[in-house]
Each structure stands twice: as C-alpha cells, then as structure tokens.
C-alpha cells in the first residue's frame, strides 16, 4: 500500500459509503414461511426508514431455515410493500434457471417498480447436489457455463433489433436498464466482473479468507464499460449487534448453531440462542464453524463500530451489505437499528 492509499484508507468513514441489507428470510423454530415473509417486509420497511441503500434476498433451496427460494416472487412482495429502497437478488443462482426466464421475471419487476430493482447473479447452486440436479434437470452443477449464461441474459435486456440473430425476445425485459451485479465467494466471478466492467459483491460473511484476494483480483482485472468507469465493490458482512457485548454473544449462538447444522448436514429452522455452545459441538466442529464465521462482527455499538471501520479500512469497499441472523425478530431489528445509528454518527 502506498502512502496515498494509506491516506485514503484512513480518511474513508462508514458514513461515506452506502450500507445495505442481505436477507435470507429466515425460518425460526416454531414458525412457518409466511411468518418469515411478514418479518422480512417489516425489516425492509425499517431499513428504508433508516436510509439503507438496497435490500437483497438470496436464493437457497431445500433449507428448513431459509424461505427465500422463490427469490423473484419475494422481491416483488418486498418492493410492493416499500417505496424507495432498492430491492434485488443477492443473488439469483443463474445456472439454476433459463436466462430468458430471469430476463422476463426481472423485466416484470423493473416494469412494476421502475428504478428500484437490482439483479445480483451467482453461479453456485445454493443447495446440495441432489437438489441442484432437480433444479437444473441435467448433470452440470459446477457453474462452468456461467459466463455463457450471463452473456445470453444480458442480450435479452438490450433494445430490440429486427436484425437479431436469435429472434428470441424477453417481453417485458428488452430495453430495460436493470443493474447487473456479479456475486462471488472466490476469484472466479471477481475476475469476470472486472473484465466485463460490472459491479462486484463479495460474500465476505461466509468466505472471509478470500475477501481481500478477490477484491484485488476484481480491481486488477477491471476494464471500464458502458456500466462503470471505475470498479465498484460491495462486501457482505455478518453483524450481530446488541446493547452489550454479552447480549450480542448470546444472540449470536443461533447463527453458530445454524452453521454447525450445515457441517453435520442436519438442517433445521433457526434455533433459539443458548447460554453456551460448549457441549453442542466438538473441538473440530468449533474450529470449523469459528473459522467459517471469523469475519462476523458481534458486540455492543462501540465494538461493532470499531470492527466495521476496520473492515472498511482493510477492504476499501464502496458499499457494505449487512446480514444478520437472529432467532427473535425484535433482536434482529434492534441489531440493524444499532448499525444504522453507527453509520449516521
């Protein structure tokens, strides 16, 4: 890092960048997806009131703790219940779908809620291999065809031309300006986003060891485009804030339990917090979960403020996307309120 870079790093504050929300519409123990949807809309309305830039929903399948599988449908529900906040996908797993279908779905959303829709795209299945095969109807589950699918999808959004070779039209969709983001947890999409001059969102909340290398790859490979003149990178971070460090650590045990279930392939709805994780996991499981969630920011307002600023200093992100998994909806709302207060201070 040069002295100039260091000066810029020191000068960049949380209040200088947008903050956004990533939601999986969690299903907690004792509830049903309909409850999750109502809580997601309530959170989106709070996020809009507090000034968050965008509210994204993530595509996952076959998970008893996640209700956002029909992502496009849920985006429409959230957009209809809010007024100004941008709503989008974080992301749509493009290899699970025909690009024409996604063009039509997001063309419909953009037509209904003009200027408010984002299309974030990933290449992972968002599920296990067996479910991925059921979604994709073929044996290709590695995402190697993602660049080809992306090119096809972008073509559907271009204005109609009678000279088009394919003769296939996305209606609604064609001619609409819908921001496309590439999402990633490694350097594959980082490099592709850079080469195409698209904005890039990195899943730092579950791939912390690759955050800085991926951002470096994106910025190194960035080429100006009709979309962006300079790179624009957003970093996802898991934040669990409460009025005290002790309370935040207690509430975070629901999140730790959720990742422990993934390791064990024993998926359940989000579980209530516990006083201690001791006795719930082995030493190896503890190490694995804590390594996977090492970037999580857990604590009081002062702790969260310091760690968010440290993340911004390290990544020089243009935007941060906050995701919060808690059992109780009121605690989740309070966590985002704390982040909003820190951001505005």
N, C-alpha and C positions, 0 to 999 in steps of 0.2 A: 504494500500500500504506500503510495506517495504521500508527501506532506499535504498536498492539495486534497487527496482523497480523505486523509485523516481529518482535515478541517471540515470537509463536507459532512463526514460521519458524525463529528461532534456537534455540528450545527443542526442536524436533522432531528426534529422532535416528533412525538406522536401526533401532536396537533397539526403538523404539517401535511399529514397524509390521510387518505380516507381509511375508515375501518368498515368492515362488512361482516356478515353473519353466514356461517355454513350450518345447515340444519339437516339431520337425518330423520326428523320427525320420530323421535324415539318412542318405543312402546315400553312402558314400565310394567312391572309385575302388578297384576290385578286390573289392568286396563285393556282396552281394545283399540284398534287403529283409529276409529272415529274420534276417540279421546285425543289421540296424538295429533290429528289434523286440527282440531279446535285449538289445542295448545300451540301448535306451530303458527296458526294465524294470530293468536294473541301475542306471541313473541314477535312476529313480523310487525305488528302494529306498534308495539313498544319500540322496536328497532327503528322504525320510520320516525316516530316521535323524537327519539334521541339523536337522529341525524346520521344513522348508519347509511352507507352508500348503496349497498346491494344485499339481497337476501337470496342465497343459493340453496338448492336442495340436491341431495346426492342420490344417484341410482344404485341401489343394492337389492339383491334378490334372495329369497329363502331365508331371511334372518328374522327370528322372532322378536328382535329388539329394534327393527327398522321398518317404518311404514311407508317410506318414500320410493317404493319400487316403480309405481306408475308416475314417474317424475314429471312428465309434461302435464298430466292432469292436475297434479298437486300445485304446480307452478301457476296454472290458471286460477285455482282456488285462492292462492295467496295473493296474486295480482288483483283479483276481483275484490278482495277484502281490504286492500290498501290503496293509496292514492299516488304516491310519489316515489317510493323506494324502488330501485331496480330489482327485478326478480328473475332468477335464472337457474341454470343447472350447474352443479358442481360435483360431478358432471353427468352428462349423458354418456353412457359407455357405447360409443358408436358401433363397434363390431357386433353388438347385440341387435342392431337394427338395420333395416334397409335405409340408406341415406335419403331416398325420396320420402319415406315416411317421416323422418325427422325434419326435413325441409318443410313438409306440409304442416306438421304439428307446430313448429316454431313460426312458420309463416302465419298460421292461425293466431297464435299467441301475440305476435307482433301486431297483427291487424286489430286485435281486440284491445291491446294495451300498448299503443304506439310509443316508441322511445323509451320503453321500460324493460325490455326483455334481453337477457344475455344467454348465449349458448356456449356453455363450457363443455368440452369434449375430452373423454378419456378413452384409453384403449384396453384397459383391464376389463374382465367380465363383471366385476362387482359381486362375485358369488363363487361357489365351488365349481369344479369342473363338470360334474354331472348336470347341474342346473344350467351352466353355460351352454352345454350341448343342447339342452332342451330349448333354450332361448334362440340359439343360432342355427339350429337344425342341421348342423354339419360338425365335422371333427376339428375344424380350425378354431382353436381357442387361444392362440398365442398373441393375437393382435398384430401379426406381421403385415396384414393388409390395411392397417390403419391409414397410412399416407394415401393409398389409392381411394379408400372410402371418403377421406377428408376432401380430396380433390373433386370427387363426384358431388359431394354435398355442397361445396362452395359454388359449383357450376349451377346448381338449381336456384341459388339466390341471385344470380346475375340477371339483368334485364333480358326479356325475351328477344330472341333474334330468329327470323324465319330461316336464316342460314345455318341454324344449329344442326350439328351432325346427328345428335341423338333423337331430336324431335320429342323428347320427354320434358314435360313441364310440371313444375311444382306450383299449384294454384290452391290456396294462397302460398306465397313464398317468393316467387321470382320478382326481382327488382326491389326487394326489401333490404334495408340496411340493418342487419342483426349482428351485433358484435360477437365474433367467434373467439373463444379462448381455448388454448390447449392446456390440459391439466397433466401433471405427472408426479411420480414419486421416484424417478430416476432421471437419467440424462437423455433418454430417447426422445420424449416429447419436448424437452428443453431445447435440444438441437434443432428439431423440426420447427418449433415455434420461432426460433431465431432465424432460421433460413427463410421462412415464409413471412417474417415481419409481423407476427401475430403476438398479442399479449399472452403471457405465460403465468399460470398459477401452480405453485408447488405445494404438495401435500406434506408440509413440514410437521404436521401434527401426528403423523404415523410413520414418517421416514426421515427422522431427524439427522441421521448421519450423512444423508445425501443432499441436504439443503444447500449448503454453500457450493459444493461442486456443480450441482445442477444449475444454480443461478449463474455461476461463472461460465458454464457451457452455453447457456442461453445468451448471455451478453456478448460472449466471444463470437458466436455464430450469427448474431443479429444483423439483418440486412434491412434497410428502410424499405417500406412498402406503401401501397395506397392506404393502408390501415394505420400504420405507425411510422413516424420518422425516427423515433428513439425507442429502445426497449422499455417495456412496462411489465414489471414482475410483481406478482402478489404472492404472499407466503401465508399458508394456513398454520394456525397455532391453536392448540387446545388450552383453554383458560378456564380455571375453576376458582372463582373469587368468592370471598365471603367477608364478613366484617372482622374476623380474626383469622390468623394463620391456622389455629387449631380447628376452627369450624370448617375451613376450606379443605384441610387434610381429611377430615371426617367425611365430608360430602364427596370427595374425590374417590373414595373407595368403591362407589358404584361403577365408576369408569374403569378402575383396575379390575374389578370382577368381570366386567364385560370383555376385556382383553384376555383375561385368564380363561374364560369360556371359549374364546376363539382358538387359543392354543390347544385346549383339550377337545376341540370340536364338540362342544356341549353347549349349543346355543340356547339362550333363554332370554326372556324380556329383561330390561334393566332392573337390577336388584336394589333393594334398599341399602343405604350405607351401613357400615359396621364400624365398631369402635377400633378394631384392629384386623389387618389381613393375616396376621400370624395364625397359623393353623388352617388357613384356607388354601395356602399354596406351599409347594416345596421350595427349597432353596433355588433349584434350577428355574422353576416357574417364576419365582420372584425376580431373579436376574433377567429373565427373558422379557417379562412384562415391563419392568422398570427401564430396560434398555430401549424397548419399543416406544415407550412414553416419556423418554428422557427430556424431550423438549416441552412437556406440559408445564404450564405456569399455574401454580397452586398457592393461594395465600390471601392475605389481607390486602386492602387497597395499596398500601405502601409497597408491599412485596411485589404485587402484580405490576405496579407502575415501574419499578426498577427493572424487572425482568422483561417486560415488553420493550422498554427503552433499550435494554441490552440486545434484544433480538433485532430491533431496528438498526442499531449501530453495526451489528455483525452482518446483516443481510443487505442493508440499504434498500429495503423493499419499497416499492412505490405504493403499496397498499397491504394491509394485514387483514386476513379473514379469520374471525374468531369462531371456534366451535366449542360448545360446552355441553357435556353430557352429565346430567344430574337426575336423581330419582324424582325429586319433588319439583313441580313446575315453578312454584314460588321461589325456590332457591335458584333455579336456572334464570328466572327473570332478574332476580337480585344480582346475580353474577354479571349479567350483561349491563345492568344499571351501573355497577361499580366501574366496569370498563369504560362506559360512556362518560362517567364523571372524571375518570383519569384522563381520558382523551381530551376533554374540553378544558381541563385545568391548566 
